[in-house]
Amino acid sequence: MIKVKKTIKRIDKKTPKKHSLTDIGKKKIIKKKQEKKIDKVKKELKKKPKKEVKKEVKKVVSQPSKKSSIKYFETIGRRKTSQARVRLFTQGDKDMKVNGKPFDVYFITLDLQKIVEAPLEIIKSPDKFGITVQVKGGGIYSQAEAVRHGISRALCLLNPYFKKKLKKAGFLTRDSRMRERKKFGLKRARRAPQWSKR
């Protein structure tokens, strides 16, 4: 008896379906494109000799940045929980800005404006310097005092002879008075609940 092997050919006549691209599919396509771009850049860098690459790097490093060309004195002033980062410029605009606004707009009342301007008035040079301030934390009054503290510190860095006048006015001392913490069993730091006899 001769055994005959039957071979069956399977023909898949399935037409490719048009699927809508999912988010995962889109991400894969974007990744492939990015990889191709990276490979191109690597090939270009390999073609260049090392000396040329070093020269290009040196050129970039040697170019002075625009920010570093303007000189300023930076200090930090504090009061309660407020912190003020003060930058005092000797060149450029002679304005005072607090958090990107003119200080008259940020500190609305005259009392607060006088507190901020006090160190400049003592030195008798209110319009000689450009000042930018970044303040955060605390209330508006403690922020004004923090700005005053920062400006007076910056003026001392600019000219040490200002220190005597500013210290006499008390603008250089960091006011350590803070709000006392609440105690358990009490309403506030010291305030006890009302005691009734009966």
C-alpha positions as CSV (number, residue, x, y, z in Angstrom):
1,M,0.0,0.0,0.0
2,I,1.3,3.4,-1.0
3,K,0.5,6.2,1.4
4,V,-0.4,9.5,-0.3
5,K,0.0,12.7,1.7
6,K,-2.7,15.2,1.1
7,T,-1.4,18.8,1.0
8,I,-3.9,21.5,1.6
9,K,-3.1,25.0,0.6
10,R,-4.6,27.7,2.7
11,I,-5.2,30.9,0.8
12,D,-6.1,33.8,3.0
13,K,-8.0,36.3,0.9
14,K,-8.5,38.7,3.6
15,T,-8.4,42.3,2.6
16,P,-6.5,44.7,4.9
17,K,-8.9,46.6,7.0
18,K,-8.6,50.4,7.5
19,H,-8.3,51.0,11.2
20,S,-8.4,54.4,12.8
21,L,-5.1,55.3,14.5
22,T,-5.4,55.1,18.2
23,D,-3.3,57.3,20.6
24,I,-0.8,54.5,21.1
25,G,-0.3,54.2,17.3
26,K,0.2,57.9,16.9
27,K,2.8,57.9,19.7
28,K,4.7,55.1,18.0
29,I,4.7,57.0,14.7
30,I,5.9,60.2,16.4
31,K,8.7,58.2,18.2
32,K,9.9,56.7,15.0
33,K,10.1,60.2,13.4
34,Q,12.0,61.6,16.3
35,E,14.5,58.7,16.2
36,K,15.1,59.2,12.5
37,K,15.8,62.9,13.2
38,I,18.2,62.0,16.0
39,D,20.1,59.6,13.7
40,K,20.5,62.2,11.0
41,V,21.9,64.7,13.5
42,K,24.4,62.0,14.9
43,K,25.5,61.2,11.3
44,E,26.2,64.9,10.6
45,L,28.2,65.3,13.8
46,K,30.3,62.3,13.0
47,K,31.2,63.7,9.6
48,K,32.5,67.0,11.2
49,P,36.1,66.8,12.6
50,K,36.5,67.2,16.3
51,K,38.4,70.5,16.0
52,E,35.5,72.2,14.3
53,V,33.1,71.0,17.0
54,K,35.4,72.3,19.7
55,K,35.7,75.7,18.0
56,E,31.9,76.0,17.8
57,V,31.5,75.2,21.5
58,K,34.2,77.8,22.4
59,K,32.4,80.4,20.3
60,V,29.1,79.8,22.2
61,V,30.8,79.9,25.6
62,S,32.9,83.0,24.8
63,Q,29.8,85.1,23.8
64,P,28.8,87.2,26.8
65,S,25.1,86.9,27.7
66,K,23.0,90.1,27.7
67,K,21.8,89.4,31.3
68,S,25.3,89.4,32.8
69,S,26.2,92.7,31.2
70,I,23.8,94.7,33.5
71,K,25.2,94.9,37.0
72,Y,23.0,94.8,40.1
73,F,23.1,94.1,43.8
74,E,20.9,91.3,45.1
75,T,19.7,90.9,48.7
76,I,16.8,89.3,50.6
77,G,14.7,91.2,53.1
78,R,12.5,89.4,55.7
79,R,9.7,90.3,58.1
80,K,7.4,87.8,59.8
81,T,6.7,85.2,57.1
82,S,7.3,87.6,54.1
83,Q,10.4,87.3,51.9
84,A,11.5,90.0,49.5
85,R,14.2,89.4,46.8
86,V,15.5,92.8,45.9
87,R,17.7,93.8,43.0
88,L,19.2,97.2,42.9
89,F,20.4,98.5,39.5
90,T,22.7,101.5,39.1
91,Q,22.1,101.6,35.3
92,G,18.9,101.6,33.1
93,D,15.4,102.6,34.2
94,K,15.1,104.4,37.5
95,D,11.8,102.8,38.5
96,M,10.7,100.5,41.3
97,K,8.7,97.4,40.4
98,V,7.2,94.9,42.8
99,N,6.1,91.6,41.4
100,G,6.1,93.1,37.9
101,K,3.9,96.1,38.9
102,P,4.8,99.7,39.7
103,F,5.2,99.9,43.5
104,D,2.5,102.6,43.7
105,V,0.0,100.1,42.3
106,Y,1.1,97.2,44.5
107,F,1.3,99.2,47.7
108,I,-1.8,101.3,47.4
109,T,-1.8,103.3,50.7
110,L,0.6,106.2,51.3
111,D,1.7,104.6,54.6
112,L,3.0,101.5,52.8
113,Q,4.6,103.6,50.1
114,K,6.5,105.7,52.7
115,I,7.7,102.5,54.5
116,V,9.2,101.2,51.2
117,E,10.8,104.5,50.2
118,A,12.2,105.3,53.7
119,P,15.7,103.9,53.1
120,L,16.1,105.9,49.8
121,E,14.8,109.1,51.5
122,I,17.4,108.7,54.3
123,I,20.2,108.6,51.8
124,K,18.5,111.5,49.8
125,S,18.5,109.6,46.5
126,P,15.0,108.5,45.8
127,D,15.3,108.5,41.9
128,K,18.9,107.4,41.4
129,F,18.4,103.6,41.4
130,G,16.3,101.1,39.5
131,I,14.8,98.5,41.8
132,T,13.0,95.2,41.1
133,V,11.4,93.2,43.9
134,Q,9.9,89.7,44.1
135,V,7.8,89.4,47.3
136,K,5.9,86.4,48.7
137,G,4.2,85.3,51.9
138,G,2.6,87.2,54.8
139,G,0.3,90.2,54.6
140,I,0.7,93.5,52.7
141,Y,2.1,95.4,55.7
142,S,4.8,92.7,56.5
143,Q,5.7,92.6,52.7
144,A,6.3,96.4,52.7
145,E,8.6,96.0,55.7
146,A,10.4,93.1,54.1
147,V,11.0,95.2,50.9
148,R,12.4,98.0,53.1
149,H,14.7,95.6,54.8
150,G,15.9,94.2,51.4
151,I,16.5,97.7,49.9
152,S,18.5,98.9,52.9
153,R,20.7,95.8,52.7
154,A,21.3,96.3,49.0
155,L,22.3,99.9,49.6
156,C,24.9,98.8,52.1
157,L,26.4,96.5,49.5
158,L,26.5,99.3,47.0
159,N,28.1,101.8,49.5
160,P,29.3,100.7,53.0
161,Y,29.1,104.4,54.1
162,F,25.3,104.2,54.0
163,K,25.3,101.6,56.8
164,K,25.6,104.1,59.7
165,K,22.5,106.1,58.7
166,L,20.4,103.0,57.9
167,K,21.4,101.2,61.1
168,K,20.5,104.3,63.2
169,A,17.1,104.3,61.6
170,G,16.7,100.6,62.4
171,F,16.2,99.4,58.8
172,L,19.1,96.8,58.9
173,T,17.9,94.9,61.9
174,R,15.8,91.8,61.1
175,D,12.6,92.2,63.2
176,S,12.3,88.8,64.9
177,R,8.8,89.3,66.3
178,M,6.5,86.6,64.9
179,R,3.0,85.4,65.6
180,E,2.9,83.1,68.6
181,R,1.6,79.6,67.8
182,K,-1.8,78.4,69.1
183,K,-1.8,76.0,72.1
184,F,-4.1,73.1,72.5
185,G,-6.8,73.6,75.1
186,L,-6.8,77.4,74.4
187,K,-8.6,79.5,71.7
188,R,-5.4,81.2,70.6
189,A,-1.8,81.5,71.8
190,R,-2.9,82.9,75.2
191,R,-6.7,83.3,75.0
192,A,-8.4,80.7,77.2
193,P,-12.1,79.7,76.8
194,Q,-14.6,81.5,79.0
195,W,-14.8,80.1,82.5
196,S,-18.2,79.7,84.0
197,K,-18.6,79.3,87.8
198,R,-21.7,77.1,87.6
